Amino acid sequence: MTKKWDPNAFWSFYTELIGGSNLSSMAGYPQHGNTCRLLHSVAVAYYSCRIASLLGARFHMRDMARGALFHDYFFYDAQDGDPAHKKHWSRHPDIAWQNASKELDLTGIETDIIRTHMFPLTIRPPKYREGAVVTLVDKGCSVYEFFKRKRPYPKLAGHV
């Protein structure tokens, strides 16, 4: 458990995860306009860790980063109008959790982050402070991406 923010450690950790999972394939799916799902997930993880360090409390940064990176870990275009994707917003947290569970040994905090990140749209609230931070940051990133249609996160995009 740590509260110190180290962007270099975050990017090293991200590189390690990209190499050991199918995370990079999320770059092929849109999320909130012109953002790809991978960039969205990286932004949520990056800013969750950054904000957590500013709050001054102790957080499990590794678990928070992993949970945030895999919170939207599903492999279809939810914006394509396919009737099979109806109610996607309420179903995708469990789909993401199932997909991540196939590739990773998830901690309780990581599972909680993935399965609760759509609160309050779903009825399951986060149990851990890490999940609460990711849930709020995910909402903020989603709003930003929706309105910032051209090149969101130029500083992060160079790493993705």
NUMARLUM-324129 format. One line per field, with one value per residue (C-alpha): residue in three letters; chain; y, z, x. Coordinates in steps of 0.2 Angstrom, whole numbers, plus 5000, padded with zeros to 4 digits. Layout:
# NUMARLUM-324129
r	[ala,...] $
c	[A,...] $
Y	[Y,...] $
Z	[Z,...] $
X	[X,...] $
This chain:
# NUMARLUM-324129
r	[met,thr,lys,lys,trp,asp,pro,asn,ala,phe,trp,ser,phe,tyr,thr,glu,leu,ile,gly,gly,ser,asn,leu,ser,ser,met,ala,gly,tyr,pro,gln,his,gly,asn,thr,cys,arg,leu,leu,his,ser,val,ala,val,ala,tyr,tyr,ser,cys,arg,ile,ala,ser,leu,leu,gly,ala,arg,phe,his,met,arg,asp,met,ala,arg,gly,ala,leu,phe,his,asp,tyr,phe,phe,tyr,asp,ala,gln,asp,gly,asp,pro,ala,his,lys,lys,his,trp,ser,arg,his,pro,asp,ile,ala,trp,gln,asn,ala,ser,lys,glu,leu,asp,leu,thr,gly,ile,glu,thr,asp,ile,ile,arg,thr,his,met,phe,pro,leu,thr,ile,arg,pro,pro,lys,tyr,arg,glu,gly,ala,val,val,thr,leu,val,asp,lys,gly,cys,ser,val,tyr,glu,phe,phe,lys,arg,lys,arg,pro,tyr,pro,lys,leu,ala,gly,his,val] $
c	[A,A,A,A,A,A,A,A,A,A,A,A,A,A,A,A,A,A,A,A,A,A,A,A,A,A,A,A,A,A,A,A,A,A,A,A,A,A,A,A,A,A,A,A,A,A,A,A,A,A,A,A,A,A,A,A,A,A,A,A,A,A,A,A,A,A,A,A,A,A,A,A,A,A,A,A,A,A,A,A,A,A,A,A,A,A,A,A,A,A,A,A,A,A,A,A,A,A,A,A,A,A,A,A,A,A,A,A,A,A,A,A,A,A,A,A,A,A,A,A,A,A,A,A,A,A,A,A,A,A,A,A,A,A,A,A,A,A,A,A,A,A,A,A,A,A,A,A,A,A,A,A,A,A,A,A,A,A,A,A] $
Y	[5000,5017,5035,5041,5044,5039,5042,5032,5017,5018,5017,5003,4994,4998,4991,4975,4972,4976,4962,4949,4952,4956,4974,4981,4974,4987,5000,4994,4998,5016,5023,5039,5047,5048,5040,5021,5010,5007,5026,5028,5014,5021,5038,5032,5022,5036,5050,5038,5035,5053,5059,5046,5052,5070,5064,5060,5043,5026,5017,5001,5009,4993,4986,5003,5004,4986,4987,5004,4997,4982,4991,4991,4975,4969,4966,4973,4990,4995,5010,5000,4999,4980,4974,4962,4976,4983,4987,4987,5000,4988,4972,4977,4977,4959,4955,4965,4955,4938,4943,4950,4934,4923,4931,4938,4933,4947,4954,4958,4977,4974,4964,4977,4991,4982,4976,4992,5006,5010,5015,5023,5017,5000,4996,4989,5003,5001,4993,5000,5018,5013,5008,5025,5035,5024,5026,5045,5047,5035,5047,5062,5055,5049,5067,5074,5062,5065,5084,5084,5076,5080,5071,5069,5066,5071,5068,5050,5045,5045,5030,5020] $
Z	[5000,4995,4993,4983,4965,4952,4934,4928,4939,4932,4914,4918,4926,4911,4899,4909,4909,4890,4887,4898,4892,4878,4884,4868,4858,4866,4855,4841,4849,4851,4867,4870,4853,4846,4860,4859,4874,4878,4879,4890,4902,4903,4907,4920,4928,4927,4934,4947,4954,4952,4962,4975,4979,4981,4993,5006,5011,5009,4993,4985,4969,4960,4963,4958,4942,4937,4941,4931,4916,4915,4920,4902,4896,4883,4865,4855,4849,4861,4850,4834,4837,4838,4848,4857,4865,4873,4891,4888,4902,4915,4909,4904,4921,4924,4906,4909,4926,4917,4903,4915,4927,4913,4911,4928,4946,4952,4970,4979,4976,4957,4956,4966,4954,4938,4944,4953,4941,4934,4951,4953,4936,4943,4961,4967,4975,4978,4994,4994,4992,4977,4968,4973,4966,4950,4948,4950,4938,4925,4925,4923,4909,4900,4901,4895,4881,4875,4874,4869,4852,4844,4852,4870,4882,4870,4884,4887,4869,4866,4878,4871] $
X	[5000,5007,5002,5017,5013,5027,5022,5037,5032,5015,5021,5033,5018,5007,5020,5022,5003,5001,5014,5005,4987,4976,4974,4982,4968,4956,4964,4953,4937,4929,4924,4915,4917,4935,4943,4948,4944,4963,4966,4951,4956,4974,4967,4956,4970,4983,4971,4965,4982,4987,4971,4973,4991,4984,4971,4984,4976,4984,4979,4983,4990,4995,4977,4969,4979,4975,4957,4956,4965,4953,4937,4931,4939,4926,4929,4915,4909,4896,4891,4887,4868,4868,4853,4864,4872,4856,4858,4877,4880,4873,4880,4898,4906,4903,4908,4924,4927,4924,4937,4950,4948,4952,4969,4974,4973,4962,4963,4947,4950,4953,4937,4927,4934,4929,4912,4907,4913,4896,4889,4876,4869,4871,4865,4882,4893,4911,4917,4935,4941,4951,4934,4926,4941,4940,4921,4922,4937,4929,4914,4925,4935,4919,4912,4929,4930,4912,4915,4933,4930,4947,4963,4959,4974,4988,5001,4994,4992,5010,5011,4997] $
